Amino acid sequence: MNWMGRSFLAAGMLLAQIAQAGPAITSPQPLGCLIEPFSVSDLGSPVVGVIEQVLVERGDRVRAGQPLAMLRADVEKVSVNVAQGRAQAQGELKAAEANAELARQKLARAVDLARQEFISPQALEQARAESLVAENRLVQAREQRDIYQREHELAQAQLGLRTIRSPSNGVVADRYMSAGERVEEKPMFRIAVIDPLRVEVVLPASLYPVVSRGIEMRITPEFPGAQPRLARVALVDKVIEGASNTFRARLALPNADNKLPAGLRCKAELVGPDAAAPKVAPPKVPAMGPTEIRMPGSATGRAAPRL
């Protein structure tokens, strides 16, 4: 093979390697996402009643268990007072204890007298029966006191239902009712949890092996002055949508200062070693000896003569 044949063979090998390598794999572009409240709940009343007082307004921060509204509870308050009086009553129990102690003393004396044959066996049996009856009355009094205590707790629970409390830490997103309105089935408040926030991201199926629960992504809110923040993947869909070849992931975005409102659009990017696939290195050109090929756009080398 002459030098021209070797030159064209080397050029063909170079072009074949470039075609097989293809373009280098680059990092994915930022993905569109939406920042939402972590959870939203429409809060109603477990009982029917009339609103006596509303304690919060739309936009207020609330804590879990904080009272939001009060219903009229005149009957329930009286029931609590009556049940409390019964639960704290000591007269019946004290009388039963004294009667049981007296019956025990009588039985002890009867046993001593019967040993000395001063009383008949029938009198001893009667003393034992009276002592047993007194002990049973004492047990009954104690059981009744426990029942009164549980009735008191039941009355307190019924009174507690007249107070509407927040189920979680968050903000009052909306208030639907005012004082004087009757509560039945309609919700009274909407409570939104904004710490953490929930970020919904739609990702291409090519990233499914990379995105898993627990990894971090950089979230950039479309909000004036908002800095990028790190969010952690909390949920990854197990089904890829065939029409769009995408899947969804849910992220938890910390918002301890509550400075970031919900409802914003954002951009999501992978961070760390999962940010991009490794780039393909350019192929090495094999050594071709003294003969050089001038490729299109090359400034050096000798041009191969035409055939």
Secondary structure, 3 states (H helix, E strand, C coil): CCHHHHHHHHHHHHHHHHHHHCCCCCCCCCEEEEEEEEEEEEECCCCCEEEEEECCCCCCEECCCCEEEEECCHHHHHHHHHHHHHHHCCHHHHHHHHHHHHHHHHHHHHHHHHHCCCCCHHHHHHHHHHHHHHHHHHHHHHHHHHHHHHHHHHHHHHHHCCEEECCCCEEEEEECCCCCCEECCCCCEEEEEEEEEEEEEEEEHHHCCCCCCCCEEEEEECCCCCCCEEEEEEEECCCCECCCCEEEEEEEECCCCCCCCCCCEEEEEECHHHCCCCCCCCCCCCCCCCCCCCCCCCCCCCCCCCC
